[in-house]
């Protein structure tokens, strides 16, 4: 029979060693993740502080460990040259990849551009030589690039991940050499309240990837959305890119839209130069968030940065206002190409939109309190919401929904904006803090799915940085559950996700506003509420002097006060039977008919109009693609998009630019190493820099560490137990002998 002391010992020893194993595993896990993160340049490492002078860092860099210590591997800088003509901007951005290591490297850089930019050219520069890129179907372009990379040839590839997020890959950069990639694109300069605004996104707010479903929940979703799941023609590859997160069922390209990030002061730097040729006298030119130099000569304005470079940790915004006496009521531009005429016209809001009529409204405010909103963003959001609530009248009704990993509501249902309910809301807002995930689905569903009550206009104001990767899932909710409500988005922070913000507002028949500074909260929010409080121009129709015209958008949205109507058009060059016949725009406001004529033959010639029409056509077809539930129909849309993109030399989701050097540079015996280029965290963010889930070998090292601890623990336990067992047996033997003798 086993002695009681021995049994007690075994139980105590086992519990103690299990405790050691758990604590040791946690320590190993923390150490391994910490150590691995330092090699991916997505963490600010105190380990390197003695060898790196952070204050001397002049651009985005990767810090890599070697036998000699820490070395720079790949440095990138960006230069923006911008020419603005009327309402279009031609932007040429040059990305310089500088290899300061002793290795042959492949640089991979995920970067932002303006939402819906028409990227129509790319060149690769090697010293004074340049190679003009070809536009190819995306899979073919990737194959061309991979073949060149394996052969040791210098090559570059530019791909679209989202309409505002792109990837540049550069293969075979030799030690000490610089390779430059020039990307050229068109973007529209939006007009709002008589002010044009040019916005350049310079960094990316880390995208939140929703939690994966449990097996039970996933099975239910698969049953409910079988048609949608049938469209998932490609199996999910867990890791396709070098991002800090892996691909998921909800966001199958996660690893390509989660680039590595560094602290904002370590971000890359950019130079910016702008030629502003509006052709009209301006009353004001300013930049909201950066210091600029401004000079004027014969109505041509030159703008440059006061400092030669800026850290790429927030969006650059330039505004200019035309003098009131010179403001045009309409503008029309035209380009002829390939037997077609292309037009882009803008009609400024009619003064009739301004009215003193007040309509009772139900306001639903959604505020993002996730971790990405930490720092200045949550301050801006809370001030914006505070201001919004104080603008309500006693006849209005309202509710507030805040969300992070879950969502909560201020009231069970909307309440009248009495003094007590407004005060309660203000106190509630003051207690909000930023933390947790960005689970938007629940908040959006809570705000939608109901119709407006009789006599009320239901408006939803969504205050967020939009830093999510599951945009399409959210767009489906807006399309199916918004009903007659209007959705307005307010972009908050230094680098909001403009793709989500603008498309959500478009689907919600609302407007998009951008607040990038605490000091402008009152001004921007006041402008928003004044705009949406006015009656809208509805039932807009365009009567074109030819039936053979294709207008985009094909369904014209309602027009809010101070917002212009912008239309792209294409028609056969000889289809206008009467060149003097005008185009007529009509609509209703306050149940009254509004008309405006615009002569088609009065257009000014401008290059790029055909390219812009093609980009709008691709955008329209992409929306049709996402709305379709038929696999064959989806493929037809993809084929149309691909054809238009190739014919017009445009980057799209299904086409890419690729440039390849003719002769190999790298010997096949030399190893090629991949080097991701990090983005700076947005200015003022207190969000933790995300750590890679599988971009490093942390998981493998963690498992090895746990296994080694387990083996060591078992060996020590066995050795110690063996010794203690002999002692206890001997002690028990002596004790038994004494008892026998005594008896």
Residue pairs with C-beta under 8 A, 6 or more apart in sequence:
3 728
3 732
5 728
5 732
6 725
6 728
6 732
9 721
9 724
9 728
10 721
13 717
13 720
13 721
13 724
14 717
17 713
17 716
17 717
20 713
21 706
21 709
21 710
21 713
24 709
24 713
25 705
25 706
25 709
28 702
28 705
28 706
28 709
29 702
29 705
29 706
32 698
32 701
32 702
32 705
33 691
33 698
33 702
34 43
36 692
36 696
36 697
36 698
36 701
37 43
37 45
37 691
37 692
37 696
37 698
38 45
38 47
38 48
38 63
38 65
39 64
39 65
39 696
40 244
40 260
40 676
40 691
40 692
40 695
40 696
41 61
41 62
41 63
41 260
41 262
41 676
41 678
42 244
42 260
42 261
42 262
42 678
42 689
42 690
42 691
42 692
43 689
43 691
44 262
44 263
44 266
44 689
45 63
48 63
48 70
51 69
51 70
52 63
52 70
54 265
54 266
57 265
57 266
58 269
59 75
59 76
59 77
59 268
59 269
60 75
60 76
60 77
60 262
60 266
60 267
60 268
60 269
60 312
60 677
60 678
60 679
60 680
61 72
61 73
61 74
61 75
61 266
62 72
62 73
62 74
62 675
62 676
62 677
62 678
63 70
63 71
63 72
63 73
64 70
64 71
64 72
64 73
64 101
71 100
71 101
71 102
72 100
72 101
73 99
73 100
73 101
73 103
73 105
73 675
74 97
74 98
74 99
74 100
74 101
74 105
74 107
74 173
74 675
74 677
75 96
75 97
75 98
75 100
76 95
76 96
76 97
76 98
76 107
76 109
76 268
76 677
77 95
77 96
77 98
77 268
77 269
77 270
77 271
77 309
78 93
78 94
78 95
78 96
78 111
78 202
78 268
78 269
78 270
78 271
78 312
79 93
79 94
79 96
79 270
79 271
79 272
80 91
80 92
80 93
80 200
80 270
80 271
80 272
80 273
81 91
81 92
81 93
81 94
81 273
82 89
82 90
82 91
82 92
82 198
82 200
82 272
82 273
82 274
82 275
83 89
83 90
83 274
83 275
83 277
84 90
84 189
84 198
84 274
84 275
84 276
84 277
84 278
85 277
85 606
86 278
86 279
86 331
86 333
86 604
86 606
87 188
87 189
87 191
87 196
87 331
87 333
87 344
87 346
87 566
88 186
88 187
88 188
88 189
88 333
88 344
88 606
88 608
88 609
88 612
89 186
89 187
89 188
89 189
89 198
90 184
90 185
90 186
90 608
91 117
91 184
91 185
91 186
91 187
91 200
92 182
92 183
92 184
93 113
93 182
93 183
93 185
94 180
94 181
94 182
94 183
95 109
95 111
95 168
95 180
95 181
95 183
96 178
96 179
96 180
97 107
97 109
97 170
97 173
97 178
97 179
97 180
97 181
97 677
98 177
98 178
99 105
99 107
99 173
99 174
99 175
99 176
99 177
99 178
100 176
101 175
102 175
103 175
103 671
103 673
104 172
104 173
104 174
104 175
104 666
104 670
104 671
104 672
104 673
105 173
105 672
105 673
105 674
105 675
106 149
106 169
106 170
106 171
106 172
106 173
106 672
106 673
106 674
106 675
107 168
107 169
107 170
107 173
107 675
107 677
108 167
108 168
108 169
108 170
108 241
108 242
108 674
108 675
108 676
108 677
109 167
109 168
109 169
109 259
109 676
109 677
110 161
110 165
110 166
110 167
110 204
110 241
110 243
110 256
110 257
110 259
110 677
110 679
111 165
111 166
111 167
111 168
111 204
111 679
112 164
112 165
112 166
112 201
112 202
112 203
112 204
112 495
113 119
113 164
113 165
113 166
113 185
113 187
113 201
114 164
114 187
114 199
114 200
114 201
114 498
115 163
115 164
115 498
115 499
115 502
115 503
116 163
116 164
116 187
116 188
116 502
116 615
116 619
117 163
117 164
117 185
117 186
117 187
118 185
118 186
118 187
118 608
118 611
118 612
118 614
118 615
118 650
119 158
119 160
119 166
119 183
119 184
119 185
119 650
119 651
119 657
120 184
120 185
120 186
120 611
120 648
120 649
120 650
120 651
121 132
121 133
121 182
121 183
121 184
121 185
121 649
121 657
122 132
122 133
122 156
122 158
122 181
122 182
122 183
122 184
122 651
122 657
122 659
123 130
123 131
123 132
123 133
123 181
123 182
123 659
124 130
124 131
124 133
124 154
124 155
124 156
124 170
124 179
124 180
124 181
124 182
124 659
124 661
125 179
125 180
125 181
125 182
126 154
126 177
126 179
126 661
130 182
131 659
131 660
131 661
132 659
133 156
133 158
133 657
133 658
133 659
134 141
134 657
134 658
134 659
135 645
135 646
135 649
135 650
135 651
135 655
135 656
135 657
136 144
136 646
136 655
136 656
136 657
136 658
137 642
137 646
137 654
137 655
137 656
138 159
138 653
138 654
138 655
138 656
141 157
141 159
141 655
141 656
141 657
141 658
142 157
142 159
142 656
144 155
144 658
144 660
145 155
145 156
145 157
145 169
145 171
145 658
145 660
148 154
148 155
148 171
148 660
148 661
149 155
149 171
149 172
149 672
151 664
151 668
152 172
152 664
152 665
152 666
152 667
152 668
152 670
153 171
153 172
153 660
153 661
153 662
153 663
153 664
153 665
153 666
154 170
154 171
154 172
154 173
154 179
154 660
154 661
154 665
155 170
155 171
155 172
155 658
155 659
155 660
155 661
156 168
156 169
156 170
156 171
156 179
156 181
156 657
156 658
156 659
157 167
157 168
157 169
157 656
157 657
157 658
158 166
158 167
158 168
158 169
158 181
158 183
158 651
158 656
158 657
158 658
159 166
159 167
159 169
159 651
159 656
160 166
160 651
160 652
160 653
160 656
161 167
161 253
161 256
161 257
162 257
162 471
162 499
163 499
163 619
164 201
164 497
164 498
164 499
165 204
165 257
165 499
166 651
167 241
167 256
168 181
168 183
170 179
170 181
171 672
172 665
172 666
172 672
173 179
174 665
174 666
186 608
186 611
186 612
186 615
187 198
188 566
188 612
189 196
189 197
189 198
190 196
190 197
191 197
191 346
191 348
191 564
192 562
192 563
192 564
193 527
193 531
193 562
194 321
194 322
194 324
194 327
194 348
194 562
195 319
195 320
195 321
196 278
196 319
196 320
196 321
196 322
197 317
197 318
197 319
198 274
198 317
198 318
198 319
199 315
199 316
199 317
199 498
199 514
200 272
200 315
200 316
200 317
201 315
201 495
201 498
202 270
202 310
202 312
202 313
202 314
202 315
202 316
202 495
203 267
203 312
203 313
203 314
203 494
203 495
203 679
203 680
203 681
203 682
204 259
204 261
204 495
204 679
205 372
205 465
205 467
205 493
205 494
205 495
205 496
205 497
205 682
205 685
206 244
206 258
206 261
206 372
206 467
206 681
206 687
206 689
206 690
207 257
207 258
207 467
207 468
207 469
207 497
208 370
208 372
208 437
208 438
208 467
208 468
208 469
209 245
209 248
209 250
209 251
209 254
209 258
209 468
209 469
209 470
210 248
210 250
210 251
210 437
210 439
210 441
210 468
210 469
210 470
210 473
211 437
211 439
212 218
212 248
212 249
212 250
213 221
213 249
213 250
218 249
222 229
227 629
228 629
230 631
231 629
231 631
231 634
232 252
233 631
234 252
236 247
236 248
236 249
236 252
237 247
238 246
238 247
238 255
238 694
239 246
239 247
239 255
239 694
240 247
240 253
240 255
240 256
241 253
241 255
241 256
241 257
241 258
242 255
242 259
242 260
242 674
242 676
242 695
243 254
243 255
243 256
243 257
243 258
243 259
243 260
243 692
243 695
244 258
244 259
244 260
244 261
244 690
244 691
244 692
244 693
244 695
245 254
245 255
245 258
245 690
245 692
245 693
246 254
246 255
246 693
246 694
247 253
247 254
247 255
248 254
250 470
250 473
251 257
251 469
251 470
254 469
257 469
258 469
258 690
259 676
259 677
259 678
259 679
260 676
260 677
260 678
260 679
260 692
260 695
261 678
261 679
261 680
261 681
261 689
261 690
262 678
262 679
262 680
262 681
262 689
263 680
263 681
263 689
264 311
264 313
264 680
264 681
264 682
264 683
264 684
264 685
265 311
265 313
266 680
267 311
267 312
267 313
267 679
267 680
267 681
268 311
268 312
268 677
268 679
268 680
269 309
269 310
269 311
269 312
270 309
270 310
270 312
270 316
271 305
271 308
271 309
272 304
272 305
272 310
272 316
273 302
273 303
273 304
274 301
274 302
274 303
274 304
274 318
275 300
275 301
275 302
276 282
276 285
276 300
276 301
276 302
276 303
276 320
277 299
277 300
277 301
278 299
278 301
278 320
278 322
279 299
280 299
280 322
280 323
280 326
280 327
280 328
281 299
281 322
281 323
281 326
282 301
282 320
282 321
282 322
282 323
283 321
283 322
283 323
283 324
284 319
284 320
284 321
285 294
285 301
285 303
285 318
285 319
285 320
286 292
286 318
286 319
286 320
287 303
287 316
287 317
287 318
287 319
288 317
288 319
288 516
288 517
288 520
289 314
289 315
289 316
289 317
289 494
289 516
289 517
290 305
290 306
290 310
290 316
291 305
291 306
291 307
292 303
292 304
292 305
292 306
292 318
293 303
293 304
293 305
293 306
294 301
294 302
294 303
295 301
295 302
296 302
301 320
303 318
310 316
311 680
311 683
312 679
312 680
313 494
313 495
313 680
313 681
313 682
313 683
314 494
314 495
314 516
314 682
314 683
314 684
315 494
315 495
315 496
315 516
317 514
317 516
322 328
327 348
328 348
329 347
329 348
329 596
330 345
330 346
330 347
330 348
330 596
330 598
331 345
331 346
332 343
332 344
332 345
332 346
332 598
332 600
332 602
332 603
332 604
333 343
333 344
333 345
333 603
333 604
333 605
333 606
333 609
334 341
334 342
334 343
334 344
334 603
334 604
334 605
334 606
334 609
335 341
335 342
335 605
335 606
335 607
335 608
335 609
335 610
336 342
336 573
337 610
338 610
339 572
339 573
340 570
340 571
340 572
340 573
340 610
341 570
341 571
341 572
341 573
342 568
342 569
342 570
342 609
342 610
342 612
342 613
343 567
343 568
343 569
343 570
343 571
343 600
343 603
343 609
344 566
344 567
344 568
344 569
344 606
344 609
344 612
344 613
345 566
345 567
345 569
345 583
345 598
345 603
346 564
346 565
346 566
346 567
347 564
347 565
347 585
347 596
347 598
348 564
349 537
349 559
349 560
349 561
349 562
349 563
349 564
350 537
350 589
350 594
350 596
352 589
352 592
352 594
353 534
353 535
353 536
353 537
353 559
353 560
353 561
353 562
353 589
354 534
354 561
355 534
355 535
355 590
357 535
357 590
358 393
358 533
359 456
359 457
359 533
359 535
360 395
360 396
360 397
360 455
360 456
360 457
361 396
361 397
361 456
361 457
361 458
361 459
361 533
362 396
362 397
362 398
362 414
362 452
362 453
362 456
362 457
362 458
362 459
363 388
363 392
363 396
363 397
363 398
363 399
363 459
363 460
363 461
364 398
364 399
364 400
364 401
364 414
364 447
364 458
364 459
364 460
364 461
364 485
365 385
365 388
365 389
365 398
365 399
365 400
365 401
365 460
365 461
365 463
366 400
366 401
366 402
366 403
366 443
366 444
366 447
366 460
366 461
366 462
366 463
366 464
367 381
367 382
367 385
367 400
367 401
367 402
367 403
367 429
367 432
367 463
367 464
368 381
368 402
368 403
368 404
368 438
368 440
368 463
368 464
368 465
368 492
369 378
369 381
369 402
369 403
369 404
369 432
369 433
369 434
369 435
369 436
370 403
370 404
370 405
370 434
370 435
370 436
370 437
370 438
370 439
370 467
371 404
371 434
371 435
371 436
371 437
371 438
371 687
371 688
372 434
372 438
372 465
372 467
372 493
372 685
372 687
373 381
373 434
373 464
373 465
373 492
373 493
373 687
374 434
374 435
374 685
374 686
374 687
375 434
375 684
375 685
375 686
375 687
376 493
376 494
376 518
376 683
376 684
376 685
377 434
377 465
377 492
377 493
377 494
377 682
377 684
377 685
378 432
378 433
378 434
379 518
380 492
380 493
380 515
380 516
380 517
380 518
380 521
381 463
381 464
381 492
382 429
382 430
382 432
383 518
383 521
383 522
384 463
384 490
384 492
384 515
384 521
384 524
384 525
385 400
385 429
385 463
386 426
386 429
387 521
387 522
387 525
387 526
388 461
388 525
388 529
389 398
389 400
389 417
389 422
389 425
389 426
389 429
390 422
390 426
391 526
391 529
392 398
392 417
392 422
393 417
394 416
394 417
394 418
395 416
395 417
396 416
396 417
397 414
397 415
397 416
397 417
397 456
398 414
398 415
398 417
398 421
398 425
399 409
399 410
399 411
399 413
399 414
399 415
400 409
400 410
400 411
400 425
400 428
400 429
401 407
401 408
401 409
401 410
401 443
401 446
401 447
402 408
402 432
402 443
403 438
403 439
403 440
403 442
403 443
404 434
404 435
404 436
404 437
404 438
404 439
405 436
405 437
405 439
406 436
406 439
406 442
407 439
407 442
407 443
407 446
409 446
410 424
410 425
410 428
411 421
415 421
434 686
438 467
438 468
440 464
440 468
440 470
440 474
441 470
441 473
441 474
441 477
444 474
444 477
444 478
444 481
445 477
445 481
447 460
447 462
447 485
448 460
448 477
448 478
448 481
448 482
448 483
448 485
449 481
449 483
450 458
450 483
450 485
451 458
451 483
451 484
451 485
452 458
452 483
452 484
452 485
457 486
458 484
458 485
458 486
459 485
459 486
459 488
459 510
459 532
460 482
460 485
460 486
460 487
460 488
460 508
460 510
461 488
461 490
461 528
462 487
462 488
462 489
462 490
462 504
463 490
463 492
464 489
464 490
464 491
464 492
464 496
464 501
465 491
465 492
465 493
465 495
465 496
465 497
466 489
466 491
466 496
466 497
466 498
466 499
466 500
466 501
466 504
467 496
467 497
468 474
468 497
468 500
471 497
471 499
471 500
471 503
472 626
474 500
474 504
475 503
475 504
475 507
475 626
476 626
478 487
478 504
478 507
478 508
479 507
479 627
482 507
482 508
485 508
486 508
486 509
486 510
486 532
487 504
487 505
487 507
487 508
487 509
487 510
488 505
488 508
488 510
488 511
488 512
488 513
488 528
488 532
489 500
489 501
489 502
489 504
489 505
489 508
489 510
489 511
489 512
489 513
490 512
490 513
490 514
490 515
490 524
490 525
490 528
491 497
491 498
491 501
491 512
491 513
491 514
491 515
491 516
492 515
493 516
493 682
493 684
493 685
494 516
494 682
494 683
494 684
494 685
495 682
496 514
498 512
501 512
501 514
502 512
505 511
505 512
506 557
509 557
509 558
510 532
511 528
511 531
511 532
511 560
511 563
513 524
513 525
513 527
513 528
514 524
515 521
515 524
515 525
527 562
530 561
531 560
531 561
531 562
531 563
532 560
534 560
534 561
535 589
535 590
536 558
536 559
536 560
536 561
536 589
537 558
537 559
537 587
537 588
537 589
537 594
538 558
538 559
538 587
538 588
538 589
539 587
539 588
540 556
540 557
540 558
540 559
540 565
540 585
540 586
540 587
541 556
541 585
541 586
541 587
542 551
542 556
542 567
542 583
542 584
542 585
542 586
543 583
543 584
543 585
543 586
544 551
544 569
544 571
544 583
545 576
545 577
545 578
545 581
545 582
545 583
545 600
546 571
546 572
546 575
546 576
546 577
547 575
548 571
548 572
548 575
549 569
549 570
549 571
549 575
550 569
550 570
550 571
550 617
551 567
551 568
551 569
552 567
552 568
552 569
552 613
552 616
552 617
552 619
552 620
553 567
553 616
553 620
554 620
556 565
556 567
559 565
559 587
565 585
568 609
568 612
568 613
568 616
569 613
570 610
570 613
576 600
579 600
579 601
580 599
580 601
581 600
582 597
582 598
582 599
582 600
583 597
583 598
583 599
583 600
584 595
584 596
584 597
584 598
585 595
585 596
585 597
585 598
586 593
586 594
586 595
586 596
587 593
587 594
588 594
610 648
611 648
611 650
614 644
614 645
614 647
614 648
614 650
615 650
617 644
618 641
618 644
618 645
618 650
618 652
621 637
621 640
621 641
621 644
622 637
622 641
622 653
624 637
625 634
625 637
625 638
625 641
628 634
628 637
638 654
641 652
641 653
641 654
642 652
642 654
642 655
644 650
645 651
645 652
645 654
645 655
646 655
651 657
666 672
676 695
681 687
681 689
691 698
692 698
693 699
